[in-house]
Amino acid sequence: MEDARDAVQRMRELSCQTIIGASTVVELAEQAGLHGVLSVSADTARKAREEALGILHGQRVEIAKLRHLDGVLRYIPKGRDAG
């Protein structure tokens, strides 16, 4: 139990927000203010990891698009007042 508590603390220090594990690990994660995902098998953990990485990739793509658009918008000339 102490090993699991130490592992959760290390993940928190690494800025992890979600931990996948057995019910005890999920409970410890939630006590530490993290999100816990219950995993009943290694296959479930792999699938959850793949899904999380897919979401992360999608977010990075959207951030890159927004940064590109922001860069383009900075170089569009501003209109002049007719006066």
C-alpha positions as a Markdown table, in Angstrom:
| # | Residue | x | y | z |
|---|---|---|---|---|
| 1 | Met | 0.0 | 0.0 | 0.0 |
| 2 | Glu | 2.8 | 2.4 | 0.8 |
| 3 | Asp | 4.4 | 1.7 | -2.6 |
| 4 | Ala | 1.2 | 2.7 | -4.3 |
| 5 | Arg | 0.9 | 5.8 | -2.2 |
| 6 | Asp | 4.5 | 6.7 | -3.1 |
| 7 | Ala | 3.8 | 6.1 | -6.8 |
| 8 | Val | 0.8 | 8.3 | -6.8 |
| 9 | Gln | 2.8 | 11.1 | -5.1 |
| 10 | Arg | 5.5 | 10.8 | -7.7 |
| 11 | Met | 2.9 | 11.1 | -10.5 |
| 12 | Arg | 1.4 | 14.1 | -8.8 |
| 13 | Glu | 4.9 | 15.7 | -8.6 |
| 14 | Leu | 5.3 | 15.0 | -12.3 |
| 15 | Ser | 2.1 | 17.0 | -13.0 |
| 16 | Cys | 0.1 | 13.9 | -14.0 |
| 17 | Gln | -3.6 | 14.6 | -13.7 |
| 18 | Thr | -4.9 | 11.1 | -14.3 |
| 19 | Ile | -3.8 | 7.7 | -13.0 |
| 20 | Ile | -4.9 | 4.4 | -14.3 |
| 21 | Gly | -4.8 | 1.5 | -11.9 |
| 22 | Ala | -6.6 | -0.9 | -9.5 |
| 23 | Ser | -9.3 | 0.3 | -7.1 |
| 24 | Thr | -6.8 | 1.1 | -4.4 |
| 25 | Val | -4.7 | 3.2 | -6.8 |
| 26 | Val | -7.8 | 5.0 | -8.0 |
| 27 | Glu | -8.8 | 5.8 | -4.4 |
| 28 | Leu | -5.3 | 7.1 | -3.6 |
| 29 | Ala | -5.3 | 9.2 | -6.7 |
| 30 | Glu | -8.6 | 10.8 | -5.9 |
| 31 | Gln | -7.5 | 11.4 | -2.3 |
| 32 | Ala | -4.4 | 13.2 | -3.8 |
| 33 | Gly | -6.7 | 15.4 | -6.0 |
| 34 | Leu | -6.1 | 13.5 | -9.2 |
| 35 | His | -8.4 | 11.7 | -11.5 |
| 36 | Gly | -8.4 | 7.9 | -11.2 |
| 37 | Val | -9.4 | 5.5 | -13.9 |
| 38 | Leu | -10.2 | 2.0 | -12.8 |
| 39 | Ser | -8.4 | -0.7 | -14.9 |
| 40 | Val | -9.3 | -4.3 | -14.6 |
| 41 | Ser | -6.6 | -5.5 | -17.0 |
| 42 | Ala | -3.5 | -4.6 | -18.8 |
| 43 | Asp | -5.5 | -4.4 | -22.1 |
| 44 | Thr | -7.8 | -1.9 | -20.6 |
| 45 | Ala | -4.9 | 0.2 | -19.4 |
| 46 | Arg | -3.3 | 0.1 | -22.9 |
| 47 | Lys | -6.6 | 1.2 | -24.5 |
| 48 | Ala | -7.0 | 4.0 | -22.0 |
| 49 | Arg | -3.5 | 5.2 | -22.7 |
| 50 | Glu | -4.0 | 5.1 | -26.4 |
| 51 | Glu | -7.2 | 7.1 | -26.1 |
| 52 | Ala | -5.5 | 9.7 | -23.9 |
| 53 | Leu | -2.6 | 10.0 | -26.3 |
| 54 | Gly | -5.1 | 10.5 | -29.2 |
| 55 | Ile | -6.8 | 13.2 | -27.3 |
| 56 | Leu | -3.5 | 14.9 | -26.5 |
| 57 | His | -2.4 | 14.7 | -30.2 |
| 58 | Gly | -5.7 | 16.3 | -31.2 |
| 59 | Gln | -5.3 | 19.1 | -28.7 |
| 60 | Arg | -1.7 | 19.8 | -29.9 |
| 61 | Val | -2.9 | 20.0 | -33.5 |
| 62 | Glu | -5.6 | 22.5 | -32.5 |
| 63 | Ile | -3.1 | 24.6 | -30.5 |
| 64 | Ala | -0.8 | 24.6 | -33.6 |
| 65 | Lys | -3.7 | 25.8 | -35.8 |
| 66 | Leu | -4.6 | 28.6 | -33.4 |
| 67 | Arg | -1.0 | 29.7 | -33.1 |
| 68 | His | -0.7 | 29.8 | -36.9 |
| 69 | Leu | -3.9 | 31.7 | -37.3 |
| 70 | Asp | -2.8 | 34.2 | -34.6 |
| 71 | Gly | 0.4 | 34.7 | -36.5 |
| 72 | Val | -1.4 | 35.4 | -39.7 |
| 73 | Leu | -3.8 | 37.8 | -38.1 |
| 74 | Arg | -0.9 | 39.8 | -36.7 |
| 75 | Tyr | 0.2 | 40.7 | -40.2 |
| 76 | Ile | -3.1 | 41.7 | -41.6 |
| 77 | Pro | -3.1 | 45.5 | -42.1 |
| 78 | Lys | -5.6 | 47.3 | -39.9 |
| 79 | Gly | -8.2 | 49.4 | -41.6 |
| 80 | Arg | -7.9 | 53.2 | -41.7 |
| 81 | Asp | -10.5 | 55.6 | -40.4 |
| 82 | Ala | -12.2 | 57.5 | -43.2 |
| 83 | Gly | -12.0 | 61.0 | -41.8 |
